[in-house]
């Protein structure tokens, strides 16, 4: 029999609140940051809070991964080792890491996943990381379906994790130094200042202004929901939702949406199976366009002809609603979808900027804003970036994720016995010491009724089998107490029966690294990482950019190409109608030269020195 491949939906958690919401809305795994060494400094959590999330998630066989995906300096090593030990003790399933110096640290055998920050674009790199002891590799967002498929064929036993939804970095992850260069805030240390969401002028070599104050490095958000099945077939094991800075409503909505998308495939494809258990039923109809988005793109997954940019604004536009028909003194009319009282809306004005406003009242197709936007014009495209009614639905108390329970009530010499088996395979039994007296009325209905009352617990009865030799009288209070004890026994069995998998052993054959030379892009910031690379054949190792900024070095390496966005792609036989090189200029006057490697289909952003 061919072993089924488990398919995982992986959701983000800013805090334990978002983590529990992700579990309740169908996540098979949750990733969350600790207080330090995660690539989102603003999303840190104590070990105690992570332990609470682990305890809750493991009831449903949902895994918890912790992000330790920053680079580490020598002075941090002891602290990192201590934190990893604490995370292992509370039962965290895996760490998502960037710094390969961790492989040389004194740490317990917790599983390791190679973060997308390690720049995983090809089979050679993925194979090396697998041999080094990583059980999973998070691939670069820029890869196509065919490239993912090629990697899977080369390393079929290595789990591949791929981003499926959320915000996009314009640079290859781990290869962006613009925030460090401009603001002294390292993206590789979790302090990205989002340089790519700033506006720029575009100028040519003669300083002609080609484009003014546009968000030339700001990409749309990813949405690959139409390609879930194709991604499974290409070899993807884990579908990752971006968003460790997103709020609870985003996590609920997007998790529930992809849960339904994945389950639809699993229902008809026997070679795949779900990675966790339990029933998650949202109290709303999921709609990703109603959560934060800059517009959607599949980001080159199936081709390179789509528009991936969001030049007008880096902010959320949300759901396209229609266009303005008439603008009056204190209201306007819309052709398109219906708005609600309290909605938030926005439009791009003739000044090229995004303008937002709140809707006070809706009367048919007449919209009355709280304050009439002065730049609104006939024909303007309207977007809803806050759906008041939908947010109200999302804010209802969660329906707890449930485990289906098969219950048996029988008898023994000392009285009765109550046994339960849940859908995860956990079982528990309690004995009920009680004298047996024949009842005056049938007992089965009351036994079933009392044993069905699981209230606000993870359990819901699927079947109740009553096996008695006679109509024995069983008081409701006895049944209630037995049910309570059974609940406690089930929780205990879940705790003792769940054991995270241990770290994959490194290959006994030492594979050489993919290059004999590492420049600043190797992000080597500690002696352990340098030692690791030397053991694997690297002869020249430069320090990380954060330790030694290289003058004239590129600070971004992008699949996104500004030339192509303006219709000047040489690979498509198009010409640049202006003198190169091209430059982008930030609001504070900094100039960055754009270098185009058309063979590799890559754009580099290089600071111009004063």
LUMMI-207557 format. One record per residue (C-alpha): residue in one letter; x, y, z. Coordinates in steps of 0.02 Angstrom, whole numbers, padded with zeros to 5 digits, always signed. Example, Ala and Ser with C-alpha at 12.3 -4.5 7.8 and 13.67 -1.06 7.14 Angstrom:
<pts>
A+00615-00225+00390/S+00684-00053+00357/
</pts>
This chain:
<pts>
X+00000+00000+00000/X+00066+00172-00049/X+00088+00284+00102/X-00025+00435+00098/X+00057+00606+00105/X-00007+00715+00245/X-00060+00888+00188/X-00041+01029+00312/X-00124+01200+00323/X-00004+01312+00419/X-00073+01473+00496/X+00013+01621+00578/X-00009+01680+00757/X+00039+01850+00823/X-00009+01790+00998/X-00095+01646+01085/X-00263+01724+01040/X-00230+01713+00854/X-00154+01541+00877/X-00311+01471+00959/X-00417+01556+00825/X-00313+01469+00692/X-00338+01300+00776/X-00525+01328+00793/X-00541+01373+00610/X-00451+01222+00540/X-00262+01245+00544/X-00158+01086+00547/X-00011+01183+00617/X+00024+01356+00688/X+00184+01457+00684/X+00220+01587+00817/X+00367+01692+00877/X+00454+01687+01044/X+00510+01846+01132/X+00674+01850+01036/X+00758+01790+00876/X+00601+01789+00767/X+00590+01885+00603/X+00445+01989+00670/X+00504+02081+00825/X+00329+02150+00854/X+00255+01975+00869/X+00347+01900+01017/X+00272+01783+01147/X+00327+01713+01314/X+00371+01530+01332/X+00225+01516+01454/X+00100+01577+01324/X+00173+01465+01190/X+00155+01318+01312/X-00031+01356+01329/X-00050+01358+01140/X+00045+01193+01126/X-00070+01112+01253/X-00225+01169+01161/X-00162+01129+00986/X-00100+00955+01027/X-00276+00901+01076/X-00314+00901+00890/X-00142+00840+00834/X-00110+01017+00775/X+00076+01057+00777/X+00158+01215+00842/X+00315+01285+00762/X+00416+01428+00836/X+00511+01551+00727/X+00694+01573+00771/X+00730+01637+00597/X+00849+01782+00627/X+01037+01782+00612/X+01127+01758+00778/X+01285+01842+00842/X+01412+01758+00955/X+01347+01854+01106/X+01174+01779+01077/X+01223+01595+01069/X+01200+01551+01253/X+01030+01636+01254/X+00975+01546+01097/X+01027+01378+01169/X+00930+01414+01329/X+00773+01466+01233/X+00778+01312+01121/X+00792+01201+01275/X+00639+01284+01351/X+00538+01266+01191/X+00585+01082+01180/X+00528+01053+01360/X+00354+01126+01327/X+00328+01013+01177/X+00352+01130+01028/X+00353+01024+00870/X+00487+01115+00770/X+00591+01272+00754/X+00594+01376+00594/X+00774+01436+00581/X+00886+01539+00467/X+01056+01534+00552/X+01145+01370+00516/X+01254+01400+00668/X+01108+01325+00765/X+01162+01155+00696/X+01324+01172+00795/X+01242+01227+00958/X+01213+01120+01111/X+01026+01094+01089/X+00901+00952+01116/X+00839+00846+00969/X+00695+00962+00920/X+00646+00959+00736/X+00716+01096+00625/X+00635+01178+00474/X+00742+01285+00358/X+00661+01456+00345/X+00630+01540+00178/X+00760+01662+00247/X+00892+01532+00199/X+00853+01572+00016/X+00794+01403-00047/X+00776+01410-00236/X+00843+01246-00305/X+00861+01060-00274/X+01047+01069-00232/X+01017+01189-00087/X+00865+01092-00025/X+00961+00928-00036/X+01104+01002+00064/X+00988+01064+00201/X+00900+00896+00207/X+01066+00805+00229/X+01115+00930+00364/X+00966+00876+00470/X+00819+00983+00417/X+00657+00884+00401/X+00573+01024+00304/X+00625+01166+00192/X+00523+01324+00162/X+00543+01368-00021/X+00568+01540-00094/X+00404+01625-00139/X+00468+01661-00315/X+00467+01481-00377/X+00347+01417-00509/X+00248+01256-00504/X+00373+01170-00618/X+00521+01227-00512/X+00435+01162-00354/X+00401+00998-00444/X+00583+00980-00497/X+00642+01005-00318/X+00518+00876-00252/X+00576+00747-00380/X+00756+00773-00327/X+00723+00763-00139/X+00558+00668-00123/X+00582+00627+00061/X+00602+00808+00115/X+00445+00903+00163/X+00418+01060+00060/X+00328+01209+00136/X+00265+01345+00019/X+00180+01512+00050/X+00003+01512-00017/X-00070+01677+00043/X-00021+01846+00113/X+00101+01991+00096/X+00251+01975-00020/X+00429+02033+00005/X+00494+02107-00157/X+00669+02039-00126/X+00714+01857-00107/X+00693+01821+00078/X+00855+01834+00175/X+00932+01933+00032/X+00866+02106+00076/X+00980+02232+00159/X+00890+02394+00112/X+00816+02421+00285/X+00987+02395+00365/X+01070+02511+00239/X+00943+02652+00254/X+00886+02642+00434/X+01005+02528+00528/X+00862+02404+00553/X+00903+02229+00493/X+00769+02123+00411/X+00879+01974+00453/X+00860+02021+00636/X+00671+02045+00630/X+00672+02235+00621/X+00625+02268+00439/X+00571+02449+00411/X+00478+02402+00250/X+00584+02503+00130/X+00491+02417-00012/X+00327+02500+00039/X+00397+02677+00014/X+00362+02787-00137/X+00497+02824-00265/X+00528+02928-00419/X+00595+02836-00571/X+00731+02925-00669/X+00845+02882-00815/X+01032+02909-00838/X+01001+03089-00896/X+00894+03122-00741/X+00733+03130-00840/X+00583+03099-00727/X+00493+02944-00793/X+00375+02916-00647/X+00340+03019-00490/X+00303+02959-00314/X+00245+02783-00355/X+00266+02628-00248/X+00382+02545-00371/X+00438+02404-00256/X+00269+02368-00177/X+00191+02204-00232/X+00013+02144-00223/X-00028+02010-00095/X-00017+01825-00135/X-00173+01719-00163/X-00140+01546-00235/X-00306+01468-00185/X-00346+01420-00365/X-00191+01311-00372/X-00201+01209-00212/X-00219+01042-00301/X-00081+01079-00427/X+00035+01126-00283/X-00002+00962-00195/X+00038+00868-00354/X+00200+00966-00372/X+00254+00902-00201/X+00198+01033-00076/X+00166+00963+00098/X+00130+01122+00195/X+00026+01271+00135/X+00084+01424+00231/X-00019+01579+00263/X+00086+01736+00292/X+00034+01853+00432/X+00117+01848+00603/X+00074+02034+00619/X-00106+02011+00562/X-00256+02020+00678/X-00375+01883+00736/X-00510+01916+00605/X-00382+01895+00464/X-00322+01731+00537/X-00499+01664+00558/X-00556+01713+00384/X-00404+01658+00283/X-00379+01497+00382/X-00561+01445+00360/X-00552+01487+00174/X-00400+01377+00141/X-00467+01239+00253/X-00616+01225+00136/X-00505+01233-00019/X-00389+01095+00044/X-00530+00984+00108/X-00615+00991-00062/X-00460+00912-00139/X-00433+00786+00002/X-00612+00725-00017/X-00576+00658-00191/X-00390+00620-00188/X-00350+00462-00088/X-00162+00484-00100/X-00170+00634+00017/X-00236+00650+00194/X-00262+00786+00322/X-00123+00815+00446/X-00231+00843+00601/X-00402+00795+00667/X-00559+00878+00736/X-00705+00970+00657/X-00690+01158+00631/X-00850+01245+00575/X-00838+01434+00549/X-00988+01544+00590/X-00965+01642+00430/X-00935+01616+00244/X-00747+01641+00218/X-00701+01778+00094/X-00515+01824+00082/X-00551+01982-00017/X-00635+02052+00140/X-00475+02042+00241/X-00318+02147+00219/X-00252+02143+00042/X-00166+02252-00086/X-00251+02158-00226/X-00205+01978-00266/X-00075+01889-00371/X-00023+01706-00386/X+00154+01778-00395/X+00225+01692-00548/X+00168+01520-00493/X+00100+01474-00665/X+00177+01607-00778/X+00261+01776-00787/X+00132+01879-00881/X+00026+01941-00737/X+00036+02112-00654/X+00112+02083-00482/X+00132+02264-00432/X+00030+02383-00326/X+00108+02549-00380/X-00031+02665-00318/X-00027+02618-00135/X+00052+02496-00011/X-00106+02500+00093/X-00252+02380+00090/X-00381+02418-00043/X-00490+02270-00002/X-00639+02215-00105/X-00682+02298-00272/X-00861+02362-00259/X-00898+02460-00417/X-00882+02636-00486/X-00952+02807-00441/X-01098+02862-00550/X-01151+03030-00477/X-01063+03144-00351/X-01181+03261-00255/X-01151+03383-00111/X-01163+03257+00033/X-01185+03090-00053/X-01137+02992-00209/X-01211+02845-00303/X-01126+02682-00350/X-01146+02555-00488/X-01095+02385-00419/X-01106+02292-00255/X-01202+02351-00101/X-01115+02439+00042/X-01169+02432+00226/X-01185+02566+00358/X-01016+02584+00444/X-00911+02515+00301/X-00740+02585+00260/X-00707+02628+00078/X-00566+02697-00028/X-00523+02754-00204/X-00372+02814-00301/X-00396+02999-00339/X-00341+03092-00494/X-00188+03141-00393/X-00136+02958-00399/X-00152+02934-00211/X-00266+02822-00109/X-00404+02910-00012/X-00512+02827+00119/X-00673+02872+00209/X-00804+02795+00322/X-00984+02771+00265/X-01115+02840+00383/X-01276+02786+00296/X-01330+02687+00144/X-01497+02716+00057/X-01512+02604-00095/X-01368+02653-00209/X-01345+02819-00119/X-01194+02825-00005/X-01182+02958+00131/X-01003+02970+00200/X-00964+03037+00373/X-00860+03168+00281/X-00881+03190+00095/X-00711+03154+00011/X-00663+03310-00086/X-00567+03218-00222/X-00704+03092-00265/X-00751+03099-00449/X-00874+03019-00569/X-00805+02853-00632/X-00689+02825-00483/X-00666+02641-00440/X-00723+02605-00263/X-00653+02474-00144/X-00716+02417+00025/X-00572+02397+00148/X-00684+02370+00300/X-00844+02267+00288/X-00939+02312+00447/X-01063+02168+00439/X-00928+02040+00399/X-00817+02100+00541/X-00966+02086+00658/X-00985+01903+00608/X-00800+01872+00635/X-00805+01950+00808/X-00930+01824+00876/X-00863+01703+01006/X-00776+01557+00922/X-00858+01390+00900/X-00730+01274+00977/X-00651+01143+00865/X-00720+00973+00913/X-00664+00792+00917/X-00793+00659+00876/X-00816+00534+01016/X-00878+00355+01019/X-00943+00311+01193/X-00983+00141+01267/X-01080+00117+01428/X-01079-00059+01499/X-01071-00152+01661/X-00942-00239+01768/X-00944-00337+01929/X-00927-00181+02039/X-01055-00080+01943/X-01033+00001+01773/X-00894+00051+01654/X-00885+00201+01537/X-00764+00204+01390/X-00732+00331+01253/X-00628+00332+01094/X-00604+00494+00999/X-00565+00516+00815/X-00381+00550+00850/X-00360+00374+00919/X-00353+00422+01103/X-00459+00319+01223/X-00500+00320+01409/X-00603+00217+01531/X-00679+00252+01701/X-00761+00130+01821/X-00921+00171+01913/X-00946+00083+02079/X-01133+00067+02103/X-01261-00055+02166/X-01372-00127+02029/X-01557-00101+02051/X-01689-00137+01921/X-01771+00025+01864/X-01958+00053+01849/X-01937+00139+01680/X-01821+00115+01529/X-01649+00194+01559/X-01567+00201+01389/X-01634+00371+01334/X-01576+00456+01494/X-01405+00372+01485/X-01383+00435+01306/X-01444+00609+01355/X-01324+00625+01502/X-01174+00556+01408/X-01205+00679+01265/X-01182+00834+01374/X-01002+00882+01335/X-01036+01071+01340/X-00889+01186+01303/X-00761+01047+01286/X-00668+00981+01135/X-00782+00828+01124/X-00945+00791+01035/X-01023+00618+01039/X-01037+00529+00873/X-01104+00363+00940/X-01162+00304+01110/X-01176+00117+01133/X-01269+00058+01289/X-01239-00125+01333/X-01332-00181+01492/X-01396-00353+01541/X-01551-00277+01621/X-01640-00111+01647/X-01524-00057+01786/X-01562+00108+01870/X-01421+00233+01844/X-01448+00404+01927/X-01413+00558+01819/X-01292+00622+01951/X-01189+00462+01936/X-01184+00478+01747/X-01136+00662+01759/X-00992+00625+01877/X-00932+00482+01768/X-00936+00593+01614/X-00833+00726+01705/X-00703+00596+01757/X-00699+00527+01581/X-00667+00701+01513/X-00519+00724+01631/X-00453+00553+01585/X-00464+00593+01399/X-00369+00757+01423/X-00235+00664+01521/X-00218+00532+01386/X-00200+00667+01253/X-00060+00747+01352/X+00038+00587+01386/X+00010+00509+01215/X+00070+00656+01109/X+00256+00654+01076/X+00335+00774+00950/X+00445+00692+00820/X+00632+00708+00850/X+00755+00797+00739/X+00810+00709+00582/X+00987+00642+00593/X+01113+00727+00482/X+01179+00619+00341/X+01332+00516+00384/X+01405+00570+00217/X+01457+00753+00228/X+01389+00841+00074/X+01481+00997+00017/X+01389+01162+00018/X+01326+01228-00149/X+01468+01354-00161/X+01649+01365-00104/X+01632+01551-00071/X+01507+01649+00033/X+01495+01837+00018/X+01388+01948+00131/X+01230+01863+00065/X+01277+01706+00163/X+01221+01803+00319/X+01359+01726+00425/X+01360+01820+00589/X+01437+01698+00715/X+01584+01580+00732/X+01475+01424+00740/X+01397+01462+00571/X+01569+01494+00497/X+01631+01330+00571/X+01482+01236+00497/X+01512+01303+00321/X+01698+01265+00331/X+01658+01085+00376/X+01557+01077+00216/X+01688+01139+00096/X+01666+01328+00100/X+01839+01407+00085/X+01799+01593+00088/X+01671+01665+00209/X+01629+01850+00218/X+01539+01920+00370/X+01355+01964+00364/X+01307+02136+00296/X+01249+02183+00471/X+01427+02158+00535/X+01518+02233+00387/X+01418+02337+00261/X+01496+02315+00089/X+01512+02479-00004/X+01426+02475-00173/X+01342+02308-00140/X+01165+02271-00197/X+01039+02285-00054/X+00897+02195-00143/X+00885+02047-00263/X+00713+02043-00343/X+00616+01931-00461/X+00504+02083-00483/X+00569+02190-00626/X+00526+02375-00646/X+00576+02371-00830/X+00452+02232-00861/X+00315+02321-00764/X+00331+02469-00883/X+00334+02359-01039/X+00521+02368-01069/X+00570+02185-01047/X+00712+02134-01164/X+00666+01949-01145/X+00499+01993-01223/X+00582+02087-01366/X+00541+02258-01293/X+00656+02409-01285/X+00689+02537-01150/X+00643+02707-01227/X+00759+02796-01106/X+00945+02799-01072/X+01004+02671-00945/X+01046+02645-00806/X+00880+02680-00722/X+00869+02746-00545/X+00738+02749-00409/X+00744+02898-00292/X+00665+02895-00118/X+00577+03040-00035/X+00732+03085+00064/X+00836+03099-00095/X+00929+02932-00087/X+00965+02862-00259/X+00972+02678-00303/X+01034+02611-00469/X+00937+02469-00547/X+01040+02328-00621/X+00953+02199-00730/X+01017+02021-00748/X+00903+01963-00888/X+00981+01790-00899/X+00933+01754-00718/X+00777+01864-00732/X+00830+01966-00580/X+00833+02150-00536/X+00962+02216-00412/X+00943+02376-00312/X+01111+02460-00280/X+01135+02618-00175/X+01223+02763-00260/X+01364+02821-00149/X+01380+03005-00104/
</pts>
